[in-house]
Amino acid sequence: MAGAKLDDIDRKILAELQADGRMTNVELARRVGISAPPCLRRVRALEETGFIRGYHADIDARELGFEVQVFAMVRLASQSERDLSAFEALVQGWPLVRECHMLNGEIDFILKCVSPDLSSFQRFLTQSLTAAPNVASVKTSLVIRAAKDQPGVPFEVVEERVREAG
């Protein structure tokens, strides 16, 4: 199981930091039931091993004027590894694309895009995305509202799996 090398304290640290990445090390240590120095050592080890990839603020895109959110389903003409990698590299340079996931099935990639307005997204769609090499088709869906937008992993499921494995 992927997280099996983590002990109870490590998992508690990850769950607490996922819920609130701004808390002090002293507060984190108190919440997980250890003293501050070993807590800091554990956090650094979790960072070094890649369990913690970074710390981010949860920014409200609409408050900054990004009124439009769109999912774009992209089908490529060729799915060779070279062409897939070339598309992924191209996506890295598109600021409006916030997430890019390769899928199996009829669609090759799904992109989560944000834009200040519809005309800006349309310009990106026609001048960049559909004009990109190897792009065969693009279908878009405009987000009306988000019923749930929760980053991270469900730690209650992680703990349940650990109990079942134990």
N, C-alpha and C positions, 0 to 999 in steps of 0.2 A: 504494500500500500504506500502510496506517495507521501507522505508526512509521517510515516511510522518511526523515523529516527528522531522525531521531536518528542520531548517529554511533556507532561502536563503543564509545567511552568512555561515552556516555550510556546505552547499552543495558547495559553492564557495571555502571554505577552502579545502574540500576534493578534488575537481577538481584540484586546484592549486598544492596541495601536490602530487597528483597522477602524474601530469605532471613533477614536479620537487621537489622531497623530500629533496633536499639539501639546499633550500633557507632558509635564516634566518627568524626568527619570525617577524622582522621588515619589511622585504620585503613582507612576506606573508600578514601581516596586511595592508600594503599599497595597495597590489593587491586586497584585498577583501573589502577595504574601512572602516576599523576600526582601533583603536589604538592598540599598541602592547600588553599591559597587558590583555585586554579582549580576544584578539586573542589567546594568549598563554593559557588562561583558557579554551577556546573553544577547542583548539587542545588537551589539556590534557583530557577534558571530552570525546572527540571523541575517544581517545585512551582507556580510562577506560571503555567505553560502547562497545568497540569492533569494531567500524566502521573503525578505523585504527588498523590494526593488526601488523604492523611493517614497517620498512624502509629498502630498499634493493638497492644495486647497480645492474644495468643491465649489467651483465658480458657477454662478447663475448666468448662463449665456444670454438669456433674455434681458437681464439687468444691464448687460454691456451692449445691447442693441442687436444681438443675433436672434432675430425673430423667427427664422426659418430653420427647421431641422428636417432633413430628408435622408431616407435610406435609398441607396442606389444599388441595384442588382446588376452586376456586370458579367457578361459572357464574352470570353475571348475566342478568337478564331483558331488559335493554337494553344494547346495546354502543355507544350514541352516545358521542361524545367527551366530552360533558358528564357522562354517567353513569360512564364509565370514570374520568375525572378525580376525580369525587366519591368513588368507591370508593377510589382511591389516596390521597386526602386523609384519608379515614376511617381507613385502615390506619395512617397515620402516628401516630395517637393510641393505637394498641394495643401496649403494651409487649411482650406475649408474641409478637407477630409480629416476627421478626428479619429476614426477607427477604420481598419481594413482587415477583413477576415476572409481567408480562402475557404471555400465550401466544397463539398462533394455534391454531385448531382447536376442538375440542369444549369445552375448558376455557378460561375467560377469564384466570384468575389462579391461580398456585400460591404458597402462603404457607408459609414455614418458620417453625414456632412452637416455642417452648420453654416448659415449665411445670414448677413444682415437683412436681406430682403429677397424676394422671388427673382427679381431681375438680375441680381448678382449671382444667384445660383444658376439661373438659366445661362448666363454668360459663361460660367465655369463649365456647365454641362456641355454646351455646344463648342466652345473654343478649346477646352482642355480634355474633358473626359471622353466624349464621343469621338473626338478627333485624335485620340491617342493611338499609337501603333498597336495593331493586333486586337483592338476592341471591336467585337462583332455586333454587340447590342447592349443597350443600357435601359433598364426599366426603373422608374423612380416611384417612390411613395412618400408623400408629404406627411409628416407627423402632425396630427391634430392636437393630441395631448399625450402626456406620459402618465400612465397609471402607476408605474413603478420604475425607479431608476436607482438601483442600489449596487454600488460597486463592491468589489471584493468577493469573498467566499462565505457561504453559510457555515459558521463555526459550529452550530448545533449539529449539523450533519457530520462534520469532522469528528466531533466528540462521540457521536453515536457509532460511527465506524470503528473508532478506537475501542469502545466498550465491546462491540461485537467481535473484534479481532482478539481481544484480551482474554 
